[in-house]
């Protein structure tokens, strides 16, 4: 990453990463810095998708072209995959038999969710900076809307997902974890981790963001109330902003669906909450 000084004689790379707020699991991932035009287009795609998560790459490409950006739909498709806002599904070389083995049914349809740690919802989203972006992985308790754990990383490699999930499962144990069918959540490492902990695996229908609606709503609130209001200059600034908003969400903001209780009070069962 361009914010790291790889030749610095005094500060070890690990120390620089800690100061900048970067995840060390992806520390040695280097990529060509994106152009300012690519950054601008990805930021605009993020804004459109956040407001209208049902839109696919073709519709977004049409909107961008109407706004004056001459961009091919396939470029939008590639950008959305790179941004982590369009699931990267296992490739065509996988046989149908293997693919079916690695995807799971949606278990939440008709399910009464009545307790903390009954269902967790997980997802990854794109968080923008002035000169680039990072990826945020979060784990939300469905019943209380409490963010159990989260982590930012500069790449979409699976390490930060496994690290965060391991940390969360060391503190709490859900009955079900729900995700989309993206490559992170169908990977053998991720599935084996959940199976080892006797967690049931649930997956959204392909392309159905509504199946994971609670965390999609959180992404929208985070971006409108924090990310879009700030022009982060560094990963460290971004981490501070995201941490500030998640703390606000968990501990202070009243939630209408929780009868104006905070997520942490419902998650810890320190208040009497009876869903209607």
ZICORCOR-V508339 format. One record per backbone hydrogen bond with DSSP energy under -1.0 kcal/mol. NH is the residue of the N-H (numbers start at 0). CO is the residue of the C=O. Records with the same first field share a line. If there is no record, write none. Layout:
# ZICORCOR-V508339
NH=CO / CO
This chain:
# ZICORCOR-V508339
3=0
7=4
15=11
16=12
17=13
18=14
19=15
21=16
26=23
28=25
38=34
39=35
40=36
41=37
42=38
43=39
44=40
45=41
46=42
47=43
48=44
49=45
50=46
51=47
54=51
59=55
60=56
61=57
62=58
63=59
64=60
65=61
66=62
67=64
68=63
70=68
75=71
76=72
77=73
78=74
79=75
80=76
81=77
82=78
84=79
85=79
93=90
98=94
99=95
100=96
101=97
110=107
117=114
119=175
120=139
121=177
122=137
124=135
126=133
128=131
129=231
133=126
134=152
135=124
136=150
137=122
138=148
139=120
140=145
141=118
144=140
147=138
148=138
150=136
152=134
161=157
162=158
163=159
164=160
165=161
166=162
167=163
168=164
169=165
170=167
171=167
174=116
175=117
176=199
177=119
178=201
182=87
190=186
191=187
192=188
193=189
194=190
195=191
196=192
197=194
198=193
199=174
201=176
202=104
203=178
207=204
210=207
211=208
212=209
215=211
216=212
217=213
218=214
219=215
220=216
221=217
222=218
223=219
224=220
225=221
226=221
227=222
229=226
237=233
238=234
239=235
240=236
241=237
242=238
243=239
244=240
245=241
246=242
247=243
248=244
249=245
250=246
251=247
252=247
254=260
257=254
258=255
259=254
260=257
263=249
265=261
266=262
267=263
269=264
